[in-house]
Amino acid sequence: MKRVIQRNLQDQLANLLLEGRIHDGEALKVSAGMDGLVVRRTGSRASPRQREARTP
């Protein structure tokens, strides 16, 4: 189950990035909808320092 969710989310996020609908560092909220996963912007962007902290 985890892999199905992960794959579906990664595919959807990749498409949104390629389409320019979301950008690097943008905060998103993911929820389950009737037609699958729903990705929405939360209206804030991570600061460069926050992005660096999340990078392995």
C-alpha positions as a Python dict, from the first residue, in 0.01 Angstrom:
ca = {
    (1, 'M'): (0, 0, 0),
    (2, 'K'): (280, 242, 91),
    (3, 'R'): (444, 196, -249),
    (4, 'V'): (119, 257, -437),
    (5, 'I'): (61, 585, -252),
    (6, 'Q'): (424, 688, -290),
    (7, 'R'): (429, 614, -664),
    (8, 'N'): (100, 794, -728),
    (9, 'L'): (212, 1097, -531),
    (10, 'Q'): (553, 1113, -698),
    (11, 'D'): (399, 1085, -1045),
    (12, 'Q'): (146, 1358, -972),
    (13, 'L'): (407, 1592, -819),
    (14, 'A'): (643, 1535, -1114),
    (15, 'N'): (366, 1626, -1360),
    (16, 'L'): (275, 1940, -1164),
    (17, 'L'): (642, 2046, -1157),
    (18, 'L'): (684, 1989, -1530),
    (19, 'E'): (366, 2184, -1604),
    (20, 'G'): (490, 2473, -1389),
    (21, 'R'): (188, 2452, -1159),
    (22, 'I'): (406, 2406, -849),
    (23, 'H'): (761, 2520, -777),
    (24, 'D'): (1061, 2401, -579),
    (25, 'G'): (1030, 2482, -209),
    (26, 'E'): (656, 2538, -222),
    (27, 'A'): (453, 2403, 71),
    (28, 'L'): (180, 2161, -34),
    (29, 'K'): (-106, 1977, 131),
    (30, 'V'): (-198, 1630, 7),
    (31, 'S'): (-531, 1470, 83),
    (32, 'A'): (-740, 1183, -48),
    (33, 'G'): (-1030, 1275, -275),
    (34, 'M'): (-1295, 1077, -457),
    (35, 'D'): (-1077, 1064, -771),
    (36, 'G'): (-745, 999, -597),
    (37, 'L'): (-484, 1216, -431),
    (38, 'V'): (-546, 1592, -426),
    (39, 'V'): (-249, 1829, -407),
    (40, 'R'): (-308, 2189, -298),
    (41, 'R'): (-73, 2477, -227),
    (42, 'T'): (-77, 2604, 130),
    (43, 'G'): (20, 2952, 17),
    (44, 'S'): (365, 2960, 168),
    (45, 'R'): (712, 2880, 44),
    (46, 'A'): (996, 2734, 243),
    (47, 'S'): (1287, 2965, 307),
    (48, 'P'): (1627, 2864, 164),
    (49, 'R'): (1737, 2767, 516),
    (50, 'Q'): (1434, 2536, 559),
    (51, 'R'): (1501, 2376, 219),
    (52, 'E'): (1863, 2308, 313),
    (53, 'A'): (1754, 2145, 640),
    (54, 'R'): (1530, 1902, 447),
    (55, 'T'): (1797, 1807, 194),
    (56, 'P'): (1978, 1485, 294),
}
